[in-house]
Structure formats: C-alpha cells, structure tokens
C-alpha cells in the first residue's frame, strides 16, 4: 500500500518529476512552516535563540539572495539587533535544510525506481514549471526590496508579529519546489546516461 503519489505514478506509469517531487516537497513544506511559526513566536516574545555576530552571515546570504541584506538591515532598524540575529538564523536554517532535502529526494527517487519504470527524462509540465519558477525566482531574489508601508502583498514589510517569516517561507518554498523538480530531472538524466 503506497502513498497517494506512488499510486498516481503507478496509474499513469509516466515520468513526471512534478508528481514525484511533490511528496518530498509537501513534507518539507510542513517542516518549513513549523520553523516559521517557531520564529514568529520567538519574535512576538522577543527571545533570542543564539547570540552571535550575524553581520558576516547576512553578507554571505546576500551574495545568493541580494535583497536579504536590505531586509536584514530594516529588521535591525525597526525591531532591534536581537530580531535581526533571529532573521539571519532563520535564513540559515532554511539554507542548511536544503542539502538534507536533496538527500531525501535521492532516497525517495531510488525507492520509486525499484517499483516503477520512467521512460522519459522530463515532460512538458515539468519543464514549464521549472522555467516559471526559475524566472520568477530570479526576479524575487533580486527585486524583493523593503517597503516602509506595504503597498501590496508582494512587498517586504517589517511588522511587529513577524509575519514576514511566513512571507519568506512562501518565497523560499517556491524556489525549492522548482529546484526539486529540476533535481529530479537531473537524477533521471544521470540514470539514463548509465543505462
């Protein structure tokens, strides 16, 4: 008796990286939202998890996520050094969880490969999804600027409850979803070269 995803794959017997990676993705989504809730609670009660010099980490994160430094500085200016440190730690948790997610994806892919044959490297749905996520992801990573007052849901705004943690989770999870599908396609591509 398999999961819903495994049954869907078995029913179609068609390679679909989106369907395969979605099972891994939803488990990760659950983990990430627990992390966001934890950091929101920490923000509300003004707690600190780890006292460290977060500036070097913020500069390193901004190398990969250029808008991060503006967000980090805005949190520091409006909510204090403590909340800026927590925000840097939050992003560090997100980034460091990604390799574990990829390892789980390899494990899950190999588990499915024992039961199912996937003839194609990728289908059109996978390629369209990856393309859209990468294009919009690039815009978000570069253009996600801080606003003093939120003009729309897309603007980063430092609030007193830490809702920006959820906002950043949605962005990160969207990027991770596209990366998972791309990684799944790469696994199939590497496997097909060995066959």
URMO-V104456 format. One record per backbone hydrogen bond with DSSP energy under -0.5 kcal/mol. NH is the residue of the N-H (numbers start at 1). CO is the residue of the C=O. If there is no record, write none. Layout:
NH,CO / NH,CO
This chain:
7,3 / 8,4 / 9,5 / 10,6 / 11,7 / 12,8 / 13,9 / 20,16 / 21,17 / 22,18 / 23,19 / 23,20 / 24,20 / 25,21 / 26,22 / 27,23 / 28,24 / 29,25 / 30,26 / 31,27 / 32,28 / 33,29 / 34,30 / 35,31 / 36,32 / 37,33 / 38,34 / 39,35 / 40,36 / 41,37 / 42,38 / 43,39 / 44,40 / 45,41 / 46,43 / 47,42 / 52,50 / 54,52 / 58,54 / 59,55 / 60,56 / 61,57 / 62,58 / 63,59 / 63,60 / 64,60 / 64,61 / 65,61 / 67,141 / 68,65 / 69,66 / 71,67 / 72,68 / 73,69 / 74,70 / 75,71 / 76,72 / 77,73 / 78,74 / 79,75 / 80,75 / 80,76 / 84,80 / 85,81 / 86,82 / 87,83 / 88,84 / 89,85 / 90,86 / 91,87 / 92,88 / 93,89 / 94,90 / 95,91 / 96,92 / 97,93 / 98,94 / 98,95 / 99,95 / 100,96 / 101,97 / 102,98 / 103,99 / 104,100 / 105,101 / 106,102 / 107,103 / 108,104 / 109,105 / 110,106 / 111,107 / 112,108 / 113,109 / 114,110 / 115,111 / 115,112 / 116,112 / 119,117 / 127,123 / 128,124 / 129,125 / 130,126 / 131,127 / 132,128 / 133,129 / 134,130 / 135,131 / 136,132 / 137,133 / 138,134 / 139,135 / 140,136 / 141,137 / 142,138 / 143,139 / 144,140 / 145,143 / 147,156 / 155,152 / 156,145 / 157,155 / 159,157 / 165,162 / 166,163 / 167,163 / 168,164 / 169,165 / 170,166 / 171,167 / 172,168 / 173,169 / 174,170 / 175,171 / 176,172 / 177,173 / 178,174 / 179,175 / 180,176 / 181,177 / 182,178 / 183,179 / 184,180 / 185,181 / 186,182 / 187,183 / 188,184 / 189,185 / 190,186 / 191,187 / 192,188 / 193,189 / 194,190 / 195,191
